[in-house]
Amino acid sequence: MILTSPFIHGALPSLRLPKLQPFSPSPPPPPPSISISIKAMKTMQGRVVCATNDKTVAVEVVRLAPHPKYKRRVRKKKIYQAHDADNRFRVGDFVQLEQSRPISKTKSFIALPVTAKNVPKSPDSIPEELLGIPLQSQQQE
């Protein structure tokens, strides 16, 4: 019994690959008639943890990320160096970091002020017309 197979003596069958055409650069597509520039800036919020350097603050940003094994959301903290040109931020202030060109080796963010979210409003700031009744502090006896 004679076997006729290309694999009898370890030979591989010859593969027939399609011929590739030589590279011909195609002209680039024309630019769109309306130029829309979408600029996505990376912004983060955090708390100032160090303000001893001149024109620089260290800001701690806290984010939630899933644990690789347990899939529970855990807090991850990272400290960024940010530019503070006027030295107006102190330790404990909330700031917003906006990405910019690299200012130094470690600074590529600018610190901007953020209005505090959990600040109690004073009762005088609510106008009486909105409530419809006078406030107890405004009643005359």
N, C-alpha and C positions, 0 to 999 in steps of 0.2 A: 504494500500500500504506500503510495507516494503522495505526500502532502505538498500542495503548492500554496505556500503562504509566504508573504514577504518577511514574516517574523521568524522563519525557521532558524536562521543563523544569526539572529539578533539585529538584522537590518531593519531600519525604519522605512515605512513607505514614504515616497517623496510627496511632499505637500505642494499643492499648486496654489500659490498665493496670487491674488490679482495684482497686476502691475500698477504701481503708483505713478500718478502724473507728476511732472516736475512742478515745484512750487512757483505759483504766479501770484504776486501780491495783487489783491483786489483794491480798488480805490475805496477810501473810507466813506461811510455813509454821510450824507449831507447833514449839517447841524439842524436841529429843529428850529422852526421859524420863531417860536416863542421860547425865550430862554427863561426857564424857571429854576431858580437856585434854591434848593432845599438844604438848609443848614441845620443839622441836628447837633446841638451842643450838649455835652455831658454835664449835667448838674446834679449835685448831691447836697444833702443837708447833714449837719453834724454839730457837735459841741466843741468849743475851743478848750483844749486841755493844757496848752502852753503858749504864753504870749511874752516870753522874756526876750526873744530875739527882735532886732530892729527890722520893721517892715515885713515880718514873717510871723504867722501863727500856725500852731499845730492843731489840726481839727480831727477829732475822732468821729468816724462815720460808722454807724451800726446798720447792718443789713441782715435779713433773714434768708438763710439758705438751707436746703434739705440736707440732712445727714446722709452720707453715702451709703451706710448700711441700714440704719433704722428708719430712714425717710421722714424723720421728724424735723420740723423746722427749728434750727438753732441759730442763735445770734452770732454773727461774725463781725469783728471789729477791725478797723484798719485806720491808721493815722496818716493823714495827708498834710504836707506842708503847703500853705497857701499864702499868697501875697496880700499884705495889709499895708497899703501905702501910707495911711494916716495914723497908724498905730491906735486905732479907735476900739478894737475888740479886746475884751478882758477874758480871763478864765471863767468858763461857765456860760458864755454867750452862745446863742444859737446863730449859726451863719449858714449861708448857702454858698457852695463852691461851684464856680463856673470855669470850665476848661478854657485855657488860652494857650498862646504860644509858650514854649518853655522859657521861664524867667531865669532859672538857674538849673543846676544839676538835679535838684530834688523838687523844685517848685514849677508846677505847670497849671495851677489853679489860682483864681482870684477870689478872695473872701468878700461876700456881699451880705448886708444885714438882712435878717428875716424877722418879721413881726411875730411875736410870741403868740401861740395858739391858745394856751390855757391861762390867759390873764383875765382875772375877774373884772367885769365892767363896773364902773361907778354908777350908783343909782341916778346921778344927775345927768348922765349921758343919754338916758332914755327919755324922749319927749313925752309930756303928759298927754298930748293929743293921741298918741298911739295906744296908750293904756285905756283912756276913757275915764279913768278915776284918778283923783289926786293921790300922790304918794303920801305916806304917813309922815315922812320927814318934811313935806311941804304944806301940811295942814296947819292952819292957824287956830289956836285955842282961845 
